[in-house]
Amino acid sequence: MKVTFLGTGTSQGIPIIGSTHPVCLSENPKDKRLRVSILLEWDGFTYVVDCGPDFRQQMLRVNVKKLDGLIFTHEHADHTMGLDDIRPFFFRQGDINLYAHKRVFNALAKRFDYIFTTKEKYPGVPSVIQHEIKNETFQLGNLDVIPVDGLHHKLQVFGFRFDNFAYLTDMKTVPDEEVKKLENLDVLVVNALREEPHISHFNLEEALQFIEKVKPKRAYLTHISHLLGFHDDVQQKLPENVFLAYDNLKITI
């Protein structure tokens, strides 16, 4: 499986509009972060987890020509607001598969009512196929996917295990019974917003504690704020098997 980090930033992205924070002014490409998302490719299948406002730019940057489906962790804007940009895929492929919790579909239907309407659609509007995710294994292509249930403050969110790779973002609390689903991982990706505690995200200390608990062979940090610091400085402080992810990073599992 090939994983591409399409975006590794927090909800505002980095740089933040109008900010004079030193990280926002950095010229290092690894300090410039679009909204968080990953591309998964295996055996001819192509899936994307979350499609935020930068989805179009991300698809162009990595030259994605086919999309077998979108998987949503939760309904927040930085994870969903690029949905309209599935249109080029729809025009070539037809209806696009979406995978999400029922609550997420309800939220999407409000924001993108013109996509989810049962009435006659305006020409050019994409159509989708809804696949409801519950906290039980489901299939993508030829792969069994295991949801990992957690809390983003008080909001339920899903992480996902794809074989020996797991992706968790916007997590603050993961029950022990869900942590058990993460045993024997080759790669774990988990959010690490900043050093200071946050109400709905792991901070760096909590992310490292979670990684130590899960014990993957290697781990990558994502959903990163400018407040975490410069990429190169932070990386030097991390354990040898933990890496600060950056946009367009490609790994193979």
Secondary structure as UniProt FT lines:
FT   STRAND          2..7
FT   TURN            11..12
FT   TURN            17..18
FT   TURN            22..25
FT   HELIX           29..31
FT   STRAND          37..42
FT   TURN            43..44
FT   STRAND          45..49
FT   TURN            53..54
FT   HELIX           55..61
FT   TURN            62..63
FT   STRAND          69..71
FT   HELIX           77..80
FT   TURN            81..82
FT   HELIX           83..86
FT   HELIX           87..93
FT   STRAND          96..100
FT   HELIX           102..111
FT   HELIX           113..116
FT   TURN            123..124
FT   STRAND          128..132
FT   STRAND          138..140
FT   TURN            141..142
FT   STRAND          143..152
FT   TURN            153..154
FT   STRAND          155..162
FT   TURN            163..164
FT   STRAND          165..168
FT   HELIX           176..179
FT   HELIX           180..182
FT   TURN            183..184
FT   STRAND          187..191
FT   HELIX           204..214
FT   STRAND          218..222
FT   HELIX           226..228
FT   HELIX           231..237
FT   TURN            240..241
FT   STRAND          242..244
FT   TURN            247..248
FT   STRAND          250..252
//
